[in-house]
Amino acid sequence: MFASSRLDAIERRAIAMTGTGADFLHREAAATIADRLDATNREFPVAADFLSPFECMTEMLSTSEKVSRVFRITMPGTMQKSSAKGEDVHPESRELLPLQRNSVHLVTSVFSLHRINDLPGMLSQIRHCLVEDGLLMACLPGERTLSELRASLVEAESILTGAASLRIDPFVEVRQAGNLLQRAGFALPVVDSDLLTVRYGSLKGLVKDLRAMGANSAFSEPPAFGSRELFRLAEEIYRDNHSDPDGRLRASVEIIYLSGWKPHSSQQQPLEPGSAKKHLRDVL
């Protein structure tokens, strides 16, 4: 379970570190979503960005010719003011979408949905707030994200204590993301992923960037065991198994992109079973 108070503290610390350039992954993901949005043959009069940790998605929506009005949904006191064309909306809870039914044409979200405790319920809320034929476009980290760091920490703690703690948030796999969209009632769901590799000179540099992104673990109960020896050994293991010839450490980041439409009668519909006019054997 994620605790809202811990998430708020993580976000405040990330904003205090703004200017370090650590939001590069958020900008990469937001730019990809914006490009895909431009490729759609549609306009979206009202858009809402849901809990994206930084302003980059709101900024891109605000400059898009396809979007007229932008709402930025963010917890009060944790994030920066939205861009000039955006309008702040503060929910009572991260688990509640503060929008009326059938009120927006587009909902976006960058690296935030994976920290919703009831993700299927949130996706259903998003579908309800969309107008018919409205669109959800979002991204979240995939299961291969930080796999090297996860493995190194587990091995180091196992050596030192004989046990291992959950130090990195669990992430979804592509198939799970697709199932969640279907379960929430979205039509024409599309899910795909990009696997990026980021390199660091030290484990300290990687951890510093994670904190500046607000991407460190947000579980309500942090691991009980932590010491300099743990991270020293983890870096040693990391270098032995996941470094390049120049000594820099590789960190994998899998970005899962998902999109889905609120059902509408104008959308393409699958054929009914048994309605085909030709048998497969006649084609083959």
C-alpha angles and dihedrals in degrees: 000000000000118000115220092215091056092047090051091052092048091051094047090053091048091052090049086059094050113139097046092102092240091131090075093113091051090051091048091051094043091050091051091051090047091051091051090048091053089053092059116095092227143090124225113205094187124031132178127199111207120216096316104169095228136035098248096099092047090048092053093046090050092056095042116111088213095062126066104177129024130198120193113206111203138149111262117257096014108079138046123262113279122250121283094268094046128087121214120233119183119203123210089233139010087239094058125073108216096212131105121243116275091007107120135046099206136027122190132182131180120200098332110090093075088066095057109106093212102038096164088052092049092050088052090051090052091051091051093051093051121089116240109291089017119149137233117201118176145142136210136174116277130224094266092061113121091353091149093052092045093052093046094051092047092051094045094049092045090055093048101039109010090242139072134223130210102253100159124055115253115251132205129248124235095255092051091052091053092048090051092055092050092045090053091054101253118155126223093012117195123191128175138148143219122210113211130184120214120188129214135185093222143006088249090060092051093049091047091054092047090054092046088052091049086240101126118115114295101191114138091236112049118205113283095218121066131142143151088254091058093054093040090055092042090055091049090052090044092054092048094052110022111031133108124234090266090059097251118138121241119224119188121216119187113195115198114202118199134181135174139166130230104247118265133169092242093063123102110269128207116248119258114259110268094019096110114118095208130052118233091237090060090058097044 
